[in-house]
Amino acid sequence: MMWPTLLLGLLVASVAGWIVTVYFQTQRIRRLERSHEEIQVEETLVFDFLHGLGEAFRETIRSQELHRLIVEGATRVLDAHGGALYITDRTGGKLTPAFISKGCPPLIDIPPNILQQAAANPIALESFLRLHTVAPGEGLIGRVWQTGQSVCLNEFSDVPELAKLRSSAFGSGSIMAAALRYGNQDLGVLALANGPKGAPFSQGEFVVFKSIAEQSAFALYNAIIYSMANEKKRLDHDLEIARDIQRILLPSEAPAINGFQISGINVPARQVSGDYFDYIQVDAERLGVAIADVSGKGVPASLIMAICRSVLRAEAARNPSPADVLRKVNRQLYPDIKEDMFISMAYLILDHQRNGITLARAGHDAPLLYKRASQTVTPVKSPGMVVGIDSGSVFDRLTVDFAVPLEHDDCLVLYTDGVTETLNPEGDEFGLDRTMQSVRASANDGAQAIVKKIIGDVRDFTGSAPQNDDITLIAIRKT
């Protein structure tokens, strides 16, 4: 009887052991299944977060919308109570709150008076958080930004500004924060927080959070690039409009006047030019010819040029004295020109009845006079000072009418320093001598040939070097 009982006991024990083993294995399988489901859910949430960031750049996204997407996406993936995004301001010296989700515990030091107000009116705390900027090293957010080190905190002994809030309604129980950096760009700080009653963040969640921060930094960097590209596109469009307007302001062709042949050209170094030239009908017998160069380049110079054109045209009508015209132009422009700007000008009047030219020069490069009889080229150095640096007492005294006698086939060439100061790849200037040689080589072929020759010689000289200044040329030939 002993053996059957023993065998029965062993059988029962084996069955019980098998049942226990099956039970624990079943429990383990269920835990693994739940863990797998949780991982799948987490992967889906992370994928949705990354997909949302990618979709955001299919169209131009507003920065506020991207900030919200980052914070709410990170909060959803890690099941946090709230989150906040601080971004670097334009100076790079402070962090500004870009988006703080509802339910996010304060992550910065809150003054006692704000806490007292917030107890009765939560909007007081929200307003403070939205407006408060963070300096490098200031509190947890400032230190993370300064050091670039990500943190996961479940106790706040080293964060006194948050430790004092822990027992209050505004306290945090667990915080993760990461500096957002891409390349050499410090973009800001992303932080997530749980309240005191929430579960502390795990190390696994911290790993996921740091990955989210990396992707968020990349998204913010891309947003900056997109914004800069769109801004450049808008600026290019505006500059193209400005160029079209300026093209209208500059003469498209030279007018016909008995006894003279005229040709002029403007070649801007940028989309708009600070150079100016013009033909102005003074009266039935006289034609005014102007050339000017505003200091600087680009839009500011082009705006001053447009103002100069309007004033000059208004003062030139029926005034036979170029010097008197320039004096009046200087008086009108002087109050409105900045101290670091000025205009060099030359203005002359062609009189076909008297077969001559009267010139006044306001600090502009001396025109080049070609004499057919001697085949020589010499600068016409009449006195004068630039427009815009003197109210009139000195300018009026220096600016005088200067007669330039011309005989048949003589030429007068006006130019801006974009011709003489243009550089070749070795850094050498084209210079006045080369300009005079170009005039001498082409003067017998007429005004248009002079302009074409100088432009061609300048381009051959510069080769692949970019044009560094506006170029304007006017050639006048006595016929």
Summary of the structure (lengths in Angstrom):
residues: 479
radius of gyration: 39.2
end to end distance: 146.8
largest distance: 152.9
contacts: 1541
relative contact order: 0.08
helix: 47%
strand: 22%
